[in-house]
Amino acid sequence: MVWSAWLNNVFAQERMDMVSEAVILAGGLGTRMLPASLYSAKEALPLIDTPILNHLVWECAKAGVKRVHIVLSQRKMDLLDGFLRDERFGYDGVRPDLPRDSLALGIEGMEVIPHVQLNPGGVADAISVALENIESEFLVLLGDMLLMESHFGPTEAGPDNASGASKMLVDAFEKNGLPCVGLFEVEDDKVSKYGIVEISDGMVLSIEEKPEKTRAKSNYALCGRYIFPKNTKMILEKFPLPEYGEMQSIFLMNHMIENGGLNGVILEGMEMYDSGDPVSWLKSQIDHGLRREDTSSELFERLTDRLSRI
């Protein structure tokens, strides 16, 4: 019994150490957010007062990640240069009410590594930019997608209050060792905007990119959270970018479905915010603001007054 317990502890520790890296994809042009995206990467847009990237890095930290790779275009690298190098530009002495983590991208004990994607080529191509530096299973987060179950201001910022979405995937991976995709249930009229997943007993059966409402096999959408295996680079060689284009990632996941299985993790109790287009991001700001203790009352009064005069 003692020997068995020791082995279980060893294996559990190995599983815990498996997902210590994450890739945040932030290389897209952000054309739907023009002209704002000329001056700020859409992944750095604030959700009221806290940039998306901060939320994503804290989410990674909560999941146990020690190294975060951020894939950016050269233009975004130039825009975010000081932020990525943790230069606070003299702000260390101001706003003592704010945690220092809220004034920098990284946190203590975490390494943040930027990578440049020369030409946008889809999710899988962006991942491949960082793969030379990754030797184990890894998380992937789309840089313009937030999943939040708690709503806080910068005074409460940090991993403790961050989204648990990525941690849910890590927990699932530690149980079964299978690659994972995060799933979010969307309304019928939204299925044509997402990759839609057919799922049974927690296992992904198929993925269809942006199906028509009448053809969708479920309402579970890919929501920008994944855990991919250490041999992802080798699998991607089967689906070269010139031939498969931006569908590379779908073929990658279908390969996993057919070779060992792909786990679908339904992320319940969360709100999904998308900074990819202006109306969606405006809705996200309002929803988040109404849920935050420090902004809800004033915003509610203003919205109520404005709506009464329409």
N, C-alpha and C positions, 0 to 999 in steps of 0.2 A: 504493500500500500504506500509506504514511504517513497519507494522507487518510482511508482506510478505517479504520485503527486509531483515529484521532482521533474519528471519528464513533461507532465502537463504544464508546469510553470515555465520550463524551457521553451516549449512550443508556443505558449501564450506570449512570452516575451518576444520570440521571433516574429510572430504575427503583428505584435504591436510596433515592431521596428520596421515592418515592411513598407508602410505608407508614411514616409517621412519627408516626401517631396511633393510639390504641387506646381502645376503650370497654369498661370493666368493668361488667357489669350486676349490681347489688346492691340492687335495689329490692323484691324479694319479701318477703312477710310472714314466711316461715320458720315456718309453722304446724306442720309436722311436728317441729320442734325446740323447741316450747314445753314447759316454761316457760323454758328457757335463752335462747331468742331474745327474751324480754322484756327481758333485761338486757344482751345482747350480740348484735350483728348476726351472723348465721351466717357471713358472709364474714370476720368478724374472729375467729372461733373459732380457737384455737391447734391446729396440728398438733404435738402435744406442747407445744412452747414458742414456736412461731413462727406468728403469725396468717396465715390464708389470703391475705389481701390483700397482705401482704408478698411472699409467694411469687409472686403474680400480677404485681405491679409489677416484680419482678426479672425475671420471664419476659418482660415487655414490653421492658425495657431490653436484655436479651440479643438481642431481635429487632430492635433499632435504633430503637425508639419514643422520641420526644422529648416527646410530650404524651399524658398519660393522663387520660381523662374517666371519672369514676366516677359512675354513676347510682344514686341512693339514694332511699328514701322519706324523708319529713321526719323520722320517728322515728329512723331510722338516722343521718341527718345530725346530729341532736341527740346521739345516743349517741357518735358518732365525731368530734365537732367538733374537739376538741383534737388528736386523731391526724391528721385531715385538714389541720389548720393547722400540723402539724409542731411542736407544743409538746411538749417532752420532760419538762416538769414537774420539772426539777432532776435529771434522770438523767444529764446529760452527764458528771458526774465519777465515776460508778459503773461497775463491771464493765469495767475497761480491756481485758479479754480479748475483748470483743465489738466487732465492727466498728460504727461509728456508724450505718451503713445499717440495722442490725438494730433500732435504737431509733427509727426514723422510717419513715413510709410511702414518701416519695419518695427519690430519690437525686440526687446532684449532676448538674446538666445536664438534669434532667427536670422538666417542669411537671405537677402533679397538679391537675385541675380537677373539683370536685364539682358535680353537677347533681341537682335534686330532681324525682322523678317523683311527682306528686300522687296518682295512683291506679294500682295495678298493672294492667297490661293485656297482659302477655306480652312476649316478647323484642323483637319489632319495635317495639312501642310504646315500650319503654324506650330502644331505640337512637334513636328519633326525638327524644327529649328532648335529646340531645347534638348532633344533626345540624346545628343552626344554627351551631355553632362548628367544623364540620369541612368542609374544602374539597377533600379528596383521598381516595384509597382508605384504608381503615382496618381495623384488627384489631378483633374482638369477642371477649371472653372472658366466659363465665358465671362469676359470682363465687363459686359454691359448688362448682366443679369444678376439681380439681387433676390435672395430668398430670405425673408425675415419673419421671425415669430415674436420678437420683442422690438420695441420702438423706443429708442433712447437718444438723448442729446449728447454733445461732446463731453460733458462733465461725467458721463457714465461710460465713456468709450473704453474699448478694449476687448480682449478675447472672452472675458467672463460673460458679457452681455451679447456677444456676437451670435450670428446665426449658427444653428446646429446642423444645417443641411449637410455639409461635408462630413461632419462627425457621424451622421447617420449612415453615410456610405461606408466610412471606415469601419464602423461597428459591424455592418453587414459583411464586409470583406473579411474581417477577422473571424467571423463565424463559419464562412463557407469557402474562403479562398478564391472566389470567382470575381472576375471583373464586374463592375456595377455601372448602372446609369440611374440618375435621379429622375423621378417622374412627378409631374404636377398635373392635377386634374383641371382641365379647362372646359369652358362652356361649349355647347355644340357649334355656335357660330364662330368659334375661334380655332377649331381644329385645323382649318386650311392654312394657318399661319405657322404651324409647328411640325416637327417630326413626331408622328403618332405611333405609339407602341401597343402592340397586342401582347398581353401578359396573362399568365396562368400560374398560380401557386408560387408567385414571386419570380418566375422565370420569363424572360423575354422570348416571345415566339417569333415576332416579326416587327420590322420598323418600316413605316412608309412616310416619305417626306411630303408634307403639305397636301394630304389627300382632300378631296372634296368631302363636304359634310356627310353626304349620303353614302360614301364609300369608307369612311373611317371605321376602323375595327374597335376603337375605344375612344375615351376622352383623355387618356393619359399621354401627356406631351413630354418630350425631352426638354429639360429646363436648364441646361448648361452646367450640369454636375456629373462627373464621371470618375471612375477609377479604372485605369487601363493597366495591362500587365507589363512586366519587364521586357517581354519580347515584342513590344509594339513596333519598334523600328523594323524588325524582321518581317512582321506581318504587312506593314505598309509597303515594303518592297514588292509585294504581290499586286499592289494596286497603284501603279505609278501615276503621278499627278497629271502628266500630259494626256493620259488616256482617260482617267476617271474624274479629273477636275475637282470641283467642290463637293462631289458625291463620295470622295475618298473616305470620309469618316463613316458614312452609312455602310459602305462595303467593309470597312474595318470592323464595325460592330456586328454586321451579318456574319462575318468570318468567326467572330467569337461565339455567336449563337450556335453555329454549326460545328464548332470545335471546342467542346467542354462546357459551354453555356454562358449566358449573360444574365446577371441578376438585376431585376428591376426594383428599385427602392422608392416607394411612394412617400413623398414628402408632404405630410399632412400638418395642418395647423399653422401654415405659413402663408405669407403674401408674396407674390412674385412681382418684382418691379423691373421694368425693361427701359433702359436709357437709349434704346435704338431709334426711337422716333419721338418727335416733340409732344404729341398728344398723350402717348403712353407715359412719358416721363412727367408731364404735368399732372396726370392722374395719380402717379406715384407720389409726387410731392404732396398733393392734397391729402391722400390717404394716410401717408406717414405723419404728416403734420397733425391730423385729427387724432392720431393714436399716441402722439408724444405728450407727456404730461406737461412739459414746459411750453408747448405751443398750441395745444388743442383748444383751450377756451377762447383765446383771442381770434384764432382762425375760424372757429365755429361761428362766433358772433359776426365776423366779417362776411362769411359765406351766407349766413342766414339773412343778413341785411341786404346783401347784393341780390340774392335770389328773390327776395320779396319785392324788388323793384323791376323785375324783368316782365 
